[in-house]
Structures are given as C-alpha cells and as structure tokens.
Amino acid sequence: MRFRLIAILTALMAGVLLALTVPLARGVAGSAQHAVYLDRLNDANRFAAVLQDARTRDDLAVLDGELQRYHEVHDRIVAVRVRFDDPAAAAGAVEPQALAGLLPAAGTEISVQLDAARHLKDGEPGAQIWPWDSRPLAVAVPARHNGQLVGAILVVSDSRALRGEVGRLWALLIVADLLVLIGCVALASRIASWILRPIVVLDAAAHRISTGELSARVAAAAGPVELRRLGVSFNTMAAAVEDSMRRQRAFVADASHQLRNPLSALMLRLGILGVDLPPERAADLTDVQDEAQRLVRIIDDLLQLATAEQVAVRRHTLRLVRPDRPVVALADPLLVGTVLDALLDNAIKFGPAGGEVTVGVARDADRALIEVLDAGPGVEPEELARIGDRFWRSARHQNVEGTGLGLSIARHLIGLNDGEMTFGRREPRGFAVSVRLLAFRADGEPVSDQVSATPAVGAVAEGAVEGAVEDVAEPVADR
C-alpha cells in the first residue's frame, strides 16, 4: 500500500509540475525569440537610416559597403527592397539569388514582413521558432526619403543560434524538473509513511502477538477516527486472547498439579498390591505400573511446559574462549556443572540486557582455570570480602530477585573438589569469578602430588563449560 500511495502522490505532483513547466518553457522560448527580434529590428532601422542618408547624397555605394561589412561580421542577409511588386528585386551586398534561396524556408514570413513595411509599419514578430524548426528569422522596416516610401530594409538571419539557446534553456528546465521530481518522491514517501503510521503500528503489534508477546497493545488515542476505533477493537481482542491463554496455562498447571497427588497415591497402592499378588498376575501389574508411570511423565512434562511459558527470555551473548590444548581437571563433573550453571545464571541476572558474558578455560600452573566475566555493574572494592557469604547481598542489588545463597553454594561445591573460587572487579565495569581446580597431565596423572581423598572423576574442563553454556536459562543464582 505504501508504494501505491507514493506512486499516486508522485503522479499528482508530476502533473502539477508539468502544468507549470510547459507554460514556462513556452515563455522562455518566446522571450529568447523576442530578444533576437528586437536586435534584428534595431539593425534594420539602422540600415533604413543609412539608406535615407545615401538617397540624400545620391550615393548608394555607402549603403553597399555597410551591407557587405554587416554580412561578413554577422553572417546575416540584408536586402534593400526597392520594388514591392517583384519579390526578387533586391539590392545590397548579397545577391538576390541568396535571398530567393531563403524564401522557401521562410514561407510567407518575408511576404508578411514586406507587406507591413509597404504600409509604413515595422514587421511584427513572426510565429514562434521551436528548437526543431529550421525557419529563418525575418524582420522588415520601411525605408523613407523626404517622407516618401522608397523601399524596405529586410534582415533575414539563420535561427540556429536562437534554437540552440532555447534548447539549452529547456535542458536546464528539464534538469530542474528532475530534481524537483526527486524531491517530490521523497516528500511523497514521508507523506505515505505519515498516513500509514497507525496501520504500521497495528501491524507491528499484531506481529508481536503472533510471536507470543500477548501483552502488545496499540495507542488508540491518535490518528483518524476509523483507525482509533480499529485500535480500540484490536486492544480488546488482544486482551481477550491474552486472558484466554492465561486461563489455558493456569488450567494446565492446576490440572497437572492436582493430578500428581492421586497418581502418587495410585503408584503407592499398586506397589502395596503387588506384595500379595499371585505370580501369574505380576505381568499385568507391571503393565499397569508402566502406564501409571507414563501418566506421571506426561504430567511432569505439562508442569514443565506451564513453567517454561512463564519464564521471561533475556538474550545475552555468551563467548567461549577455548584453550590451545584440552585442559583436564580432577573434579566431580556433576558438581562442577552445577557451579558453572550458577555462575552463568548469576552473570546473566546482573548483566545488562543484550550484554556479553565471557567464559574462558586455561592452565594456571598446576591448576585448571575457569573464568566467568560479565559486563554488569560489578561490586565495590570493600564488598569483595563479603561476596560468597551466606545470605549476603549488595545494598545496590536488594531489588533483584534472589536469596543470596547462589555464590555461597557454588564456592562450597568447589571446595569439595579441592578447588578455590575467587572474585574480582573488571574495569571499567563488570564482575569476574575465577575457579581453579586440580589439573591433570596428558597421561592422566595429577600435576600436583596432593590428591583429594574424596572419590572424584577426571573431567575435561572445556567440555564442562560447553555443557553449562548449552543448559543456561533464566538466572536462579544470586550474587
């Protein structure tokens, strides 16, 4: 629709521009021709004065000299008509044949000019000469001596210069029109955007709802009456859809939760029933228990779905800095994975929306080093000693949801793996957590001679980090 509006508005503006340009082009051509006509008229009057003086002196040689010089300088034909009844009777610097050769191109123009001179009038400007015409420009004035008409001065010049000038002026007009037309297209685009702005807002809100953002609404207080009414109807429809989806999710969550207790009781009773059940019916009992367990899994899935639909998505950039060689650590993979989940959740929770979280793995002497860096507000230097204490939270983060146990639990789990967790500040802003675990050599032997007595499993630190990055979701840990 936008392109149609632009096309319609541009066509209207182009029509107005054309209506203004055509008269202007005609006026420019007429003004240029009139200026040339006045110049030729002045030349003809000057030669009429020369003829009058030559008649007084009875010496036409003076007139012949003037005519010859004029023709050589300006390449124009000037003829002195001494008899009006013979079109070829002309005297002057140019032969009558040259003048006769211009007569067919001039058409009736010369006859009209001479007829005006016969009646003691200056010739009027002829028909407009356009750039594609080849007609010469002719001007005639009467020649008098002692008040009597003795002939006429006829100036005939080629119109190529005039046509070239008019063509150049028209080219400038066309260029100006093109520039104005480009401006009209830009103006039409802005006008179309302004007209369609309420529709664009409605389209954007509908797209947001289609992508799951059911809270999207439009401002129905601006725009034409019809669009305001449409906006009110859209908001009413969106509210109804949101309420319906909310009821549906609530029903799924409530129904799943309410079904868990009867199913748990059913599973318990089936287990008790199997104690005294004859062996030949054990297979039937197993089938019933399998179906009941399947129902439990379905209900658990429904609960997870209901929970997931309530989770707000916060998008961050997770950057993994890989080491040149694999780094192997002596640690419990499950505990380390839990710690990394907590650290990543913590970095995402306190980092800015759309910020970057960097996870790096490296060797640090006899330790495997894992670093988690965020771009959040960080902590004050005096608060570093308190981080990791149970239930401690920075005064600046009291409005952030959490309990203050996340980093405390993570540090305790690292301690169980004979590791250490340290905290630091990033400049100009941000928070850094470093985890150091006992490293293994490539042959599987510990780098350090001190090995924990607690049963542990060798894990590749890089793989643990990748698993934690894949599993990270909405933050649940607290700094």
N, C-alpha and C positions, 0 to 999 in steps of 0.2 A: 504493500500500500504506500509505503514511503516513496518508492521510486515513481509510482504513478502520480503522487502529489507533486513531486519535483518536476516530472515531465509536464504536467498540466500548468503549473505555475511558470515554468520556464517558457512554455509556448505562449502564454499570455504576455509575459514580459517581452519576449521576442517580437510579438505582434505590435505591441506599443512602440518598441524601439524601431521597427521597420516603418511604422506610420510616421515617426518623427524624422527618420533618416532620409526617406525618399524626397519629401519637400526640401529638406536641407541640401541634398545633392543637386536637385534642380536649381535651387537658389545659388549654390556655389558655381555651377556651370554658367548660369545666366550672368552672374556678377563678373566672372572672368571674361565672358564674351563682350559684355558691355564696356569693360575697361579697354579691350582691344579696339572696339568700335570707336570709342572716343579718341584713342590715339590716331587711328586712321582718319577720322574726321578732322582732327587738327592738321594732319598732313595735307589733306585735300584742300582745306581752307587756305593753308599757306601757299599751295600751288595756284589757287584761284587768285590770290593777291599778286603772285609773280606774273600770272597771265595778264592781269589787268595792267600792271606796270609795263609789260612787254608790248601790249597793244598801244599804250600811250606813247612809247618810244618807237613803235612800229619796228620792233626788233625781236622776232621770236627766237633768235639764237640763244638769248639769255634763258628762256624757258627750256630749250632743248638741253642746255648744259646742266641746269638744275635737275631735270628729269633723269639725265644719264647718271649723275652722281648719286641721286637717291636710289636708283635701281641697283647700282654697284654696291652700295653700302647695305641696303636692307633687303635686296633681292625681292622687291615688290614691283608690280607692273603699275605704272601710272600713265593713263591715256587722257589726252585732251580731246574731248568730243566737240567738233566744230559744226557738225550737221546731225540733227536728230533723226532725219528720215533715212539715214544709211548706217546700219549697225556697224559696218566695217570702217566707217570714215573716222579715223582717229589719228591724231598727230602726237608725236612725242618721241622719247628716247627708245621706245620699244616698238617693233614693227606691229602693224595691225594684225598680221597673222598670229602673233603670240597672244594678243588679246582675244582674237577669234578662237584660238585653241582653248581658252578658258570658258568660253561661253557655254558649251555643252555641260561642263561640270557645274557651272553656276546656275544653270537652269534659267528661270525667269528672274533671278535675283538682280542681274545687271539691268534688265529692262525696267524693273520696278524702280531701281535707283535712278536711272536716267529719266524716267517719266516724272519722278519727283523733282529732279533738277530742272526739267522743262517748265515746271510750274513754279520755279523760283523757290523751291524748298530743299532743305537738306534731306538726304536719304535717311529713312528710318532704319533702326537695327533690323536685320533680317531674321529669318527663322533660326531657332537655336541649333547650333552645330554641336553634335554629340561626339564623343571620342571615336565612334565607329563611322562617322560621316567623313566624306572626302571633299565636301563642297568648299570652295574658297570663300573668303570674306570680301565683299564688295561694298564700297561706300562712294557715293557721288554727291557733288555740290554744284550749284550753278556758278558759272563764271560771268561777271558783268563788266561792262565798259561804258562809262558815262551813263550809268543807269539802265543800259540796254543789255539784254541777254545775248551773249556772244558764243556760248558753248557750255561745256560742263567738264569738271575735273573728276575722273573716275579712278579710284585706287582699288586695285584687286590684289590680294595677298593670299598666300597659301595658309591653310588653317592647321598645319601640323603642329606648330608650336602651341597654338591655343588648345588643340585636342590633347597634346601631351600634358599641359598644365592641368587641364580638367581631370585627366586620368590620374595624375599624381594626387590631386586633392581628393578624388574619390577613393584612392587606395588608403589615404590617411583616415578617411571616414570609415572604411571597412575595418581597418585595424582597431580604431577606437570602438566600433560596434562590437568586435570580437571581445575586446577587453571588458566592455560593459556587459556583454552576454555572459562571460565567465563570472563576473560579479553577481549577475542575476541568478546564475546557477547556485552559487554559494549562498545567496540570500534565500533562494527557494529551499535549499537544504535546511537552513536554520528555521525557516517558517514551517516546513514539513515536520521537523523534529519537535517544534513547539506545539503544533497541532496534535501530533501523535503521542506526546509525552504521557498523558493519562493512560492511553492504551498500552504503551510500553511498560508503565508501572504495573498495570494489571497483568500483562504477560509475564513480567519478572516474578510477581507474587504467585501466579499460577505455576510457574516452573519450580519455584522454591517448595511449594506444597507437593508437587509431583515427585520431588526428590526426598520427601519425608519431613520437611520443615513445616509442620502443620500450624505453627504459630504465626505464619506470614500473614500480614494484613496490608491493606492499601489505605492511603489517606483520602477519605471521601469528602473532604471539605473544599476542594479546589476543582477547577475545570467547569465545563458546561454542565447544565442541569442533567442531561441524559447520562453523561459519564459519572456524575456524582451519584445518581440513582443506581447505576450499574455497580459502582464501587460499594455502596451500602449492601446491595444484594450479594456481591462477592464476599464481603466480610461475613455476612450472615451465613452463607453457605460454608465458608471456611471454618467458622466457629462450630457449625453443626458437624462437619467432618471431623474436626479435632475432638469434639466431645464424644462422637461415636467411636473413634479409635481409642480414646482414653477408656471408655466403658468396656470396649472389647479387651484391651490389655488388662484392665482390672479384673474382668471376668476370668481370663486365662490364668492370671496369677492367683486369684482367690480359689478358683476351682482346683488348680494344681495343688495349692497348699492344703485345701480341705480334703483332697483325696489321699494325701500322704498318710494321714493317721489311720483311716480304715485299711489301706493297703498294708501298712506296717503291722496292724493287728492281724490281718489275714495271713501274712507271711509267718507270724509267730504261731498262730493256730495251726497252720499247715505243718510247721515243724513239730509241734506237740502231737499232732495227729499221726505223724509218721513213726512215732515211737511204738505205738501198739498196732500199726497197720500190718496185715499179713504180707509176707514177702511177695506173693503173686500180684499184689496191688501196688507195689513200690514204683513200678514204671509209670502207672497212672498218676501217682502223687508227684513224681518228678516232672511230668508234663505240666501239671497244674502249677507247680512252683516255678517252672520256666516261664509260663505265661504271666504269672503274677510278677516275676522279676522284669519281664518285658514291659508290663504296665508301669512299674516303678521307674524304669529308664525313660519311658515316654513322658511321665510326669516331671521327672528331673529336667528333661530337655525343654519342656514347656516353661518350667520355672526359670531356667537359664535364658530362654528367649525373652520372657517378660522382663527379666532383669536387664538384659542387653539392650532392649528397646528404650530403657530409661537412662542409659548411660550417655552423657554428652561427649561428643568426639572433639578432642583437642589435637590438632595436627602440628607436629614438630618434625624437624629434620634430624634424623639420627645418623651420625657419621662415625663409621668404624675405622679406626686406624690400625691396620694389620702390621704385624712384625715381619721382618725379612725371613725368619725361620720360626717354625712352630715353638711355642712356649708351653712346657709341660709342668704342671704343679701337682703336689701331693695334697689332695683335699677331697672332701665328700662332694661329688657333683651336685647332689640334690640341695645341700646346704648353700653351696656357692651360687647355684642358680637362683635360690630364694633371695640371697643377699643382692644379687645383681638386679632382680626384679624390683626389690625395694629401692635401690639406688636410682634406677631409671625412672620409676614412678615418682620418686621424690624430685628428681631434676625436672621432669615434665610438669609437675604440680606447681613448682615455684618459678619456672621459667616463663618468659613471655610467650603469648600465643604466636605460633609460627616460628618460634626461635629454634636454635640449633643445640643439640645435645651431642657431645663428642665422647666416644668410648674408645680407649686405647689400651693395647696389650704390649708389654715389652719385658725384657730381662733387666733386673736391677741387682747386680752382683749375684748372690745365691738365692735370690727371690724372684718369683713371677709377679710382675706389677700389672695391676688393672686400675685404670683411671677413668672416672666419670666426671665430665666437665659440663656445666650448664652456663647459660647467659642470664640467669635471674638476678635479683637484687643483691644476693650474697649476704654476708653477715659482717658485723662489726668486729674489729680485732679483739676486743675484750670479751666477745661472745664465743670465740673459738674454743675456749677451755670448757664451756658448758655443753657444747654440742655432743650428743650421744648419751647425755644423762636421761634417765627415765622421766617422762612427762615434762621435760623442759622444752619450751618453745620460745622463739624470739618474740619480743614485745611487738615487733612490726608485723608479725605473721599470725596474730591472735585471731584474725578474722578468716583465716584459711582453715577449711575443714580438716580435722585430724585429732590425734590424741597425744602426739609427741613420743611415741614408742618406736617408730619405724627404724631410725638410725641406731637406737639403743639395742634393739633386737638384732639388727644386722651386724653390729660390732661384736655382740656376744657370739653369734654364729661363726664369725671369722676367727674369734679367739679359740673356739672349739677345734678349729683346723690348724692350730699353731700359727696363725697369721696375725696381722695387725692392720688396723684401719685408721687412717689419719685424715684430717680435714684442713682445708686451706681456702684462702681468698684468691680470686682471679682479678687481674687488672685489665680494663678499668672497672669491670663489674662481673659478677659471677661467683660460683661456688665450685670447689674441687674436692673430690673424695678419692683417696688412694688406698687400694687394697693390695697387701703384699702377702704372698703365700710361698711355702717352701717349694723351690724349683727342682726339677728332675733334669738329669743329663739325657743325651740322646740314647744312651744304653740302658736307661731305665733306673739308674742309681740316683739317690738323692744327692744334691750338691753339698748340703750340709751334713755333718755327722750326727746331728740331733734329729731323731725321727720320733714322731709322736707315738705314744703307746696306744692311743685310741685307734681302733680299726679305721682305715681310710682307703680310698680308692684313687689311683692316679687318674687325673683328668686333664685334657688339653684345655688350657685357659681360654684360648681363642674360640674353641668350639662352645664353651660355656657362655661366653659373651654373645656369640651369634644366636644361641638359643634364647637368651634373655631378651635380646633385641627383637626377635620374632614374636615373643609372647607378651611384650609390654602392652598395657592397655591404659585405662583411666587410672591416675595415681591413687594409691591407697596407703602409701607410707608418709611419714611426717618428718620434717627436719626438726 
